[in-house]
Amino acid sequence: MELQDIVCIDRTRVKLQQVEPKDDFIHANFLRFGDETYIATQYPLEDTISDFWRMVFFEEPRIIINLVPKGQQYPSFFKTGEGEYHTYKDMYVQTRRVEESKSYMISYLLEVLPDGHSNSIFVRLLHILNWPDNRTTKGLHTILKALHILAKKDATLCKGPPVVMCDSGLNKCGTLIFTNLMINNLFSNSSNEVSPISIYMNMRRMRASIIQTDLYYLQALIIVLDYLQWKNEKKLILDLTPEMLKMIREWKMEFYKKYEKEKANG
């Protein structure tokens, strides 16, 4: 999918490094919220694969999360067999290790090295499979797994901002980032409460058209409420009172009704 009609906001766009200024473009943006930073981008196109790996090398993301919709093949922008490698123009990429987790995730440890550099980086890329589209609120375990992965940090790998990607670089990746930001805000020790609509509007100021429809927005709100209920059931939240749980159920029902209405209208 080419984002020809979607402006890549210059103030927040990722600029490719060690190239001519005229060649520094990639359709990717930084989303910065306090001490949290993400990079949102689309699947690489055939002629931008080397640009994608150049961005990865210089930004050194601690994780790359690729959201693959249910029933769709994930894009081919690196060799997926263990030990396989390929050079995309001037970017060498080798798959060092492959691990599959049940039916919803494939993990790759990748080595990335541009021509002219002697030190490579190692980065973990995750294909999150069966990502639910915006017409369902099912598949919570897949989303919870992705949120858990975003929260983890591996001291042995890179420490840069996570790259979150999907076919358009707008909706599925936007939903995951939006959900993660809302959950982190709920559990933050900060006294500054930030509303979901404020987070959403700030995201749009950093990446144009991210989360394009009300369905994705409502889906994210339902996911957050599901997440809170799940945490409570697993005894991972100890201070949710019966009144709070009742409020969560009521909010979820309200958002779900709006969600179903939007889905029927769409």
N, C-alpha and C positions, 0 to 999 in steps of 0.2 A: 504493500500500500504506500503510495507516494503522497506526502503531505504538502502538495503544491499550493493548496488554498489556505493552509494554516500558517500563520505568521510564526516564526521562531523568534521570540522576544530577544532583542539584542542585549539588553541589560543583564539577562540571566543565562544566555546561551553558553554552552560549552564550546570553547575554542580549541581546535586541534593545535598541537604544539609541534615546533620544529618543522613547520611547513611555511610556504609563502603566504602572506596575509590573504591573498585572493583565494587560497585553498584551505582556509582554516574552518570552513563551515561543516557542521554536522547538525542534524535536526534533533538536538538534545538540550535540555535545560536543567540548571540547578534549581532545586526547590529548597530554600533555607528557612528553617523555623527554629530560632534560638540556637541551641547546640546540635540540632538535628539537620542533616543535609541529605538530600537524595538527588539522583540523576534520573530523569524520566526520558525515555527515548522509544523509538519504534524499532521493529525488526530491521536489521540491515538489508538494504537492497543489494542486488548483485554487484552493482558498481560502487557500493559504499561499504563493503565488508572490511576493506583495509582501513578505512576511516574509523569504523567502529573499534577495531582492535588497537588503532593508534590512540583513540580516546581512552580505552581501557588501560593501556600501558602507562600513560602519563597521569591519569587520575587515580590509578591504583585502588579500585573499589574493593571493599572487604568482601563483597558478594555481588554476583549478578543474578537477578531473579527474572526468569523468562516465563511469562504466564501464557500457557497454551490452552485455548478453549477446548471444551469437550468435543471429541470427534474430529479434531483437526490435527494435521501433522505439524510438528514444530519445524521452524525454518532451518535450512542447512547453511550455516555460516561458519562452521568448523567441522573437522572430522570427528565423528563420535565414537570411533573404535579406539579402545585402549592402545596406546603406543603410536597411533596414527598422527600424521602431521601434514600441514600444507602451508605454503607461503602465498599470502594474498598481497600481490604487488610487493611491498617491502616489509610486510608483517608476517613473521613466522609464528605459527600457533600449533602446539602439540598437545594432544590429550594424554595426560599422564596416568589418570586413574578414573574409573567409571564405577559408580555404585547406584544400584536401583533400590528404591524403598517402596515395597508393595506396588500399587498401581498408580500412584499419584505423584511420584517424583523420581527424577534421574539426576544424580549429582556427578559433575565432572570437575576434576582438578586439571587446570590448563596452564601451560607455560606459554608466555607471550614475549616475543623479542623482535624489535625492529632492526632492520639493516643498520649497521654503523654503531650498534650498542653492544657492549660485552656482557652486561648483567640483565638477565631476564627477570620477569616477575611471575609469581604463581598466584592464580586467582581461582576461586570456586564459582562455577556456574551451575545453577539449578534450573532444570526444566520442571515447572510445576504443571502437571498434566490435569486434564479435566476441569479446568477453571470454569466455574459457572458463568453463563452469560447473564445479561441484565434482565432476563425474563424469568429468572428463578431465584429463590432464596435458599435453595438446597445446596449441598456440597460444602457445608460449614467446615468439615474436617480439613478439607484442602486449604481453605482460607486461614484456619487456625494454624496449620502447619507453616504456611508462608509467613504469618505474623510472628510465630515463634522463631523462625529462621532470621527474620529481620532484627530481632532483639539480640541474637547471639553474636558474639565477637570472637574470632579465632586469632589468638595472639601470634600464630605462626605465619599468617598470611598478611595481605595488604590491609591498610587501615583507612583507606579513603572512603568516600560516601558510596553507599550501595547504588548499583544501577538496577532500576526496575523497568522492564520492557514488556511490550505486547505488540500486537499487529499494528495498531495505530499510534502507540505511545501516548494515548489520551485517556481511554476509558477503563480498561481492566487495570493497567498500572496505576492510573489515577485513583481508582477505587481502593486498591491496596494501600497506597501511600496515605490517602485520606483517612481510611480506617485506622491505620497505625498511629497517625497523628492524633486522632480523637481519643484513642485508648491511652496513649502516653499522656495526653493532657488530663484525662480523668484520674490517672494515678500519679500525677505530678505533685511534688511538695510545694509548688509555687502557689502563691495566693492569687495570682492572676488567672481567672477562669476565661477560657476562650470558647466561644460558641461554635458549633459546627458550621454555620453559615459564614462566620468570619474566617475559619480555616479554609473553607471552600473558595471564598473570594480571593484570599491571599494566594492560594494555589494558582488561580486563574491569572493573577497578575504576574506570575512567574513562568507559566506555560500556557499559552493561549489555547482555549477550547478544551482544556483538560476536564474530564467528566462532562460529557456533552449533553446528557439528558437527565431529567428528573429521576428516571428509573435507576440509573447508576447511583445517584445521590441517596435515594431512599434505600436502595439495596445496602449501601454502606452503613446507614443508620441502623438498619435491622441487624446487620452483622455485628455491630458494636453491642447491641442489646443481647444478642445471642451469646456473644463472647462473655459478657458479664454473668449471664445465667450459667454458662458452662463453668466459669471460674468458681462460682458459688457451689455448684454441684460437686466439683472436684475438691472442695474445701480449700481452695487457693485464695479465697477472699474470706476473711474472718469477721468483717465488720458490716456486712450487709444485713440490715434489719428487715423484719417481715414487711414493714411499710415501704422500704426501698425496693424490695423484690416485687411488691404489688405495683409500685410505680413503674418499674421496668417492664412488667408484663403489660400494663396499660399503654405505655409508650409504644411498645412493640406492636400491639394490636392497632394502635392509631396509625403508625407508619405503614403497617402491612396493608391496611385498608386503602391508604393513599397510593401505595405501590400497586395494588391490584387495579385501582381505578386508572392509573397512568398506563399500566400494561394494556388494559382494555381499550384505552383511547389510542394507543400506539399501533 
